[in-house]
Every structure is written in structure tokens, then in C-alpha cells.
Amino acid sequence: MLIKQKPCQVLLYIGEEVYVGISSNFSGEGVLIQMSDPPMLGEKVRLKLQFPDLPNPIELAGEVVWTNPFGMGDVHVPKGCAVKFEGIDPDTRSALDNLAVQYHPSGDPLRFFYT
């Protein structure tokens, strides 16, 4: 039986500004972040992903490739943004792909937002 995983806590940095969100949708390619005040499309960002069972956050860089600043959002079109990772090393990509299987054994159904 698969146990539902707690969402990953996300800190998203643009310059000195910090945005806070959560995610259960990610892979080695990118992440879909639920947040109340998403950044603009095309923004270059730094991320810290803190998973419940890992002692240290995973730090990454990327670009906002989708954003939805309107409404409450829902499971299919969440309020937040999607970030495609840039310059991710193979070990980190592999670790994220392995973690993603714990959240979605058949693959992330919302992967199209960040790929």
C-alpha cells in the first residue's frame, strides 16, 4: 500500500525576495509549486526544496515556465507556478526522479506544466 507523502516545502528566491510554497508534483526536470503569490513568467529563480524525510534541502536554479496568479486553484490548475530546472547535475536529477516515484508511482500527472 502506498502511503501519501507530505508535500515538499519550497522556498523560491528572486534576488532578495523569498516566496513560499509547497509541491507534490516534481521530477528531475522541474517542479509545480502551489503558492499564493507566484512570480512572473520567464523569471530566473533559485529554489530550496525541503522534503520531509531529508535532513538538508535540495538547492536548484531554474526559470518560471508557467504561472497562474488567479483564483484559489484546484488540482488540475493550481494557483502557483512551474519552474523548469537549469544546470541540474545528473546525481540531483536522479535523486529527484527517485523521490518523485514516492509521490506518483506512475509518473507525475501534472508534469506537462514544467517540461
Secondary structure, DSSP 8 states (H G I E B T S, - for coil): -------EEEEEEETTEEEEEEEEEE-SSEEEEE-SS---TT-EEEEEEE-TT-SS-EEEEEEEEEEEEEEEE-SSSEEEEEEEEES--HHHHHHHHHHHHHH-TT--TTGGGT-
